[in-house]
Amino acid sequence: MTSSPHGAAMRHKFLLTVAFLLTDYCRALANKPSLQKIRSAAVKRGPWYGDGLKFECTSCGKCCKVDGDVWLAPEEVEQIMAHLGYVDSDKDTSIDNFRKKYVRAEVTNGDQSQSWMCLKRKENACIFLDQGGQCSIYVKRPVQCSTYPFWPSLLKNKAAWEDESVVPDNIVIEGTHDRHWSPGLGGCEGIILDKSYSTSVESVSNAASLNVENDGCSSVTRQEIESKKKVAKKHWNRFPVDEIKETTWYL
């Protein structure tokens, strides 16, 4: 049975009316203050470090003395070799010489040019840390070093970031939850928390240089943080041995 033209017209008119009412209702609902607040909050939501983080490297060299491994990606090996002047016409010989002097472990698929290499340590520090406590290959330092402390593992939440913060050795920590750097636990003196500290008696004269009140410290923007975090994550994900990443090496 077919409907009459009049019936079809009535149904069409009814549907148009319903559509109009629904549109008007949705518009009114969207303009309610409570929903506007929810929508605004959703738009503004970002990482906990959205306003940036206070960080300033103190050049203490302690991050180069932590008990841990530094792994070089294949291209980093090549860049560091070039920086150090390994220009032997025989590439295999150059890599062998570099390996003997600087490498203590290696992950390879048989192609030496694609090996990941773990650096040796010297006197409980990175082999490239010089006598002055500075990195001797700083301009070509590994990704692992250049992205610290903005690693994914340290940025997963505010607590992880604050746990990595340590105070200089001459800062009194008795009665606080703060800690000093140690080879086993590591930590970074450059991570600035919103605190003030007291110096020990013998180091009061150095208080100004330590900036213990945190005045005028540098702030790293969210964009800079995200950039370093992304580079570190990509670098770590490329490493071919999951067992090592799950036990002894993580960024």
N, C-alpha and C positions, 0 to 999 in steps of 0.2 A: 504494500500500500504506500503510495506517495503522499507526501504532505502538501497542503495547499500553499499557494504563494503567500497568503496572509499569515499562515502559521510560521513559515520560514522567516518572514520579515519580523514577526514578534520575537522569535528566538534570537535573531541577530541583534535586535534592539536590546534584549535582555542581557546578552553577553557583553555588549558595549557598555551597558550600565555597570555591570559587575566589574569589568576591567577598569573603568574610571574610578569606582569606589576603592578598589584595591590599590590602585596607583596613588590615590589621594591619601589612603591610610598609611601606606608604606612611607610616603614622603613625610607625613606628620610624625610617624614613629622614628624615622631617621633623625629628625630635628629635635628629639627629646634630649634634654641636657645630659641625662644618664648615659645614653648611647653615644652622644658626642664625646663624653669623657672617655668611654671605653675605646672608641675609635681613635681618639687622640693618643691614648696610652699605647695602643697597639702600634701606631705609626712611630712613636718615639722610642719604643723598646729596642734596645741594642745590647751589646756586650757590657759587662759590669765595668769595664774600663773605658766606657764611651767618652768620658771627659778627659781622657789621657792619663798618664801615670808619671809620677815624679821619679826621675832616674838621672843619675849623672855618674859616669865612670870615674872612679878615683885613681885608676892606674895602679892599683895595689898589686896586681899580678897574681892574686890568690886563686882566681878562677883557673889559672894554668897549673895549679898545684893540687887540685882535687883528685882524690883516688878515683880514676875512671879512664875511659878510653876516648881517644879522638880518632875518628875514622875519616879518611879522605876518599872522596869520590874520584873516579878515573880522571876527570878533567882537572880536579884540584891537584892531583899528583903532577900532572903535566905543567900546570901553571906554577907550582912551587919549584919544580925542577928548573924551569926556565928562569925563574927569579933568582935561584941560587947559582945559575951559570952552568947547568948541566947541558952542554952543547956538543957532546960527543957525536961524531958522525954516525956511529953505530947506536941506534936507539935502544936496542936490547942491553948493550953494555952500560948505557947511561942509567937505565932503570935498575939494573943489577947493582950499580954503585950506590944509587940513591937508597935502594932497599937495604943494603948492608949497613949503611950509616944511620938511617932514620926509621926503619920499619921493623916492627916486632911481630906482626901478624898480617895475614893477607887472605882475602877472599877472591878467588879467581875462577873463571870458567875455562881456563887454559890459554886465554889471550891476555898476555901481560899488560897490554895497553888498556884493558877494561877491568883491571883489578881494583878492588877497594883495599886500601892499606891503613893499618892501625899504627899510629906513631909510637916510637919508643919513648921511655921516660928517662930522665937524667937527674939524679939527686932529688928524687921524689917530685919531679915537676916535668912539664912538657919539654921535650928535647930542644924546642925552639925558644925557650925562655932564656934570655941572656943573663949575664951576671948582675945587670942593673935592674932585674925584675921586669923587663919589657920584652914584648914579642919581637923576635928578630925577623919575622916574615909578616909583620903586621899588615902591610898593604896587600898581601896575598893570603891572609889568614883564612882558615877553612870556614865554611858556612856554619858549622857547629859553633864556632867561636864568635863569628861576626853577628849572629842572631841572638846570642845570649844577652840578657836573661829573658828574651821574648819568645820562649819556646812554648808550644801548645800545652805541655805538661805543667808549666808554671803560670799559664794564663787561664786554665780551666775554671778557676774561681778565685775570689779575692783571698781566701784562706791560703791557697797554694802559693800565691804571690807573696803574701806577708810571711809565710813560713821560710821563703828563700832569703828574706832580708836578715842581715846580720849587722852588728855594730862593731866599730873599730875596737881593737884589743884594749885600748886604754880608756874605754868607756865603762863605767861601773854598771853592772847588770844585776847585782845582788838585790833580791826582792822584786825582780821584774820577770816577765816572760820572754825577755830578749835573750839572744845568744851571741857568742862570738863565732867567727869562722873556724872550721876544723877540716882537715883533709877528708875525713869520712863523710861528713854531712854537707860540706861545702857551704854555699851561701854567697850573697852579694852585698857588699857594703854600699854599693851605689843605688840600691833600691831604697828610696826615701819614704818613710812612713810619717804620718802626722804626729810626731812625738818630739819631746826634747829630752836631753840626757845630761847626766853629770859626768865630768871627767875625773879621773883619779888625780890625787894631789900632785904627783910628779909630772902630769901632762897638762895642767891647767893652762900653761903658757901656749899650748898648741891648740886650744879650743877653737880659736877663730878660724884656723886653717881647716879644722875638721868640719866646720859648719854644722855643729851639733844641734843648733836650733832650726836647721833646715831652711834658713832664709835664703832666698834667691836661687834655689836649686832649679835645674832644668826640668821642663815638662815635655814628655814625649807624646805626640798626638796620637789619636786613635788610628789615623791613616798609616802612620809610621809603624805602629805596633802591629797592625794587621798585615802590613807588607812583610815584616820580618817573620812573623808567625807563619805566614803562608810559605815563605822560602824554607824555613826550618822543617815544616811538615812535609813538604814535597821532597826535601833532601832525605829525611828519615824514611819516608815511604819507599824511596828508591832502593834502599839498602836490601840486599838479596837474602839475608839470613834472618828469618823470623825468630828463631830461638835466641839469637843474640839481642834482637830488639826487645824481646820479652823479658830478658834477664839482666843484661849488663849494660845496655846502651839504649837510651831513649832521650828524645828531645821534647 
